[in-house]
Amino acid sequence: MDEPNYVMGAGKHRIVKAGPAPMVEALNAAVGGVRAKLALHVCFGNAHNKAFAAPRRYRPLFPGILAARVDQFVFEYANREMAEIECWGEFPSEKEVAAGVIDVKAFRVETPEEVAERLRLALKYIAPERLWVVPDCGLWETPRWVGVAKLRAMVEGARIVRQELGAK
């Protein structure tokens, strides 16, 4: 599920004033009885390669969002220099974390080494068996050639870290 409203708005335009609890409750009601692997993508939006949520923070969601009946959280980190990845260490969970390590809001292509460094940082807070490697968000606003190059860098960066971990 793709749900940017968890982090939408600020000040007079703030949508969620009570923290994540009402949205987690609605999500849990919506997925009640569903027997499938569920992932919740919480991002800051991507309208014309620009975020539309402000402030761009995940910390206010913790620990309440962990009550969401999902198997995996999908959060964007690359476009914020991996800010708040440490929340996963402060609020441990057994759920999977798909960490965005490719910035889809910038046309600059990351190097595999940059991706590997982002993954190493994520691994300080998330166990390898729970960490998934993904772009921050969809690539629909990204020119195809840039998107392909970014995905190749993501795959190569993940390969570097897997080798370091002795994984296949």
KARACOR-V357227 format. One record per backbone hydrogen bond with DSSP energy under -1.0 kcal/mol. CO is the residue of the C=O (numbers start at 1). NH is the residue of the N-H. If there is no record, write none. Layout:
CO,NH ; CO,NH
//
This chain:
1,41 ; 4,7 ; 10,13 ; 11,14 ; 20,24 ; 21,25 ; 22,26 ; 23,27 ; 24,28 ; 25,29 ; 26,30 ; 27,31 ; 31,34 ; 38,71 ; 38,72 ; 40,74 ; 41,3 ; 44,52 ; 44,53 ; 50,47 ; 55,57 ; 58,61 ; 59,62 ; 61,65 ; 63,66 ; 64,67 ; 65,68 ; 68,70 ; 71,96 ; 72,40 ; 73,98 ; 74,42 ; 75,100 ; 77,80 ; 77,82 ; 78,81 ; 80,83 ; 82,85 ; 84,87 ; 85,88 ; 86,89 ; 86,90 ; 87,91 ; 96,73 ; 97,132 ; 98,75 ; 99,134 ; 100,78 ; 102,136 ; 111,115 ; 112,116 ; 113,117 ; 114,118 ; 115,119 ; 116,120 ; 117,121 ; 118,122 ; 119,123 ; 121,124 ; 122,125 ; 122,126 ; 127,130 ; 130,97 ; 132,99 ; 134,101 ; 139,142 ; 143,147 ; 144,148 ; 145,149 ; 146,150 ; 147,151 ; 148,152 ; 149,153 ; 150,154 ; 151,155 ; 152,156 ; 153,157 ; 154,158 ; 155,159 ; 156,160 ; 157,161 ; 158,162 ; 159,163 ; 160,164 ; 161,165 ; 162,167
//
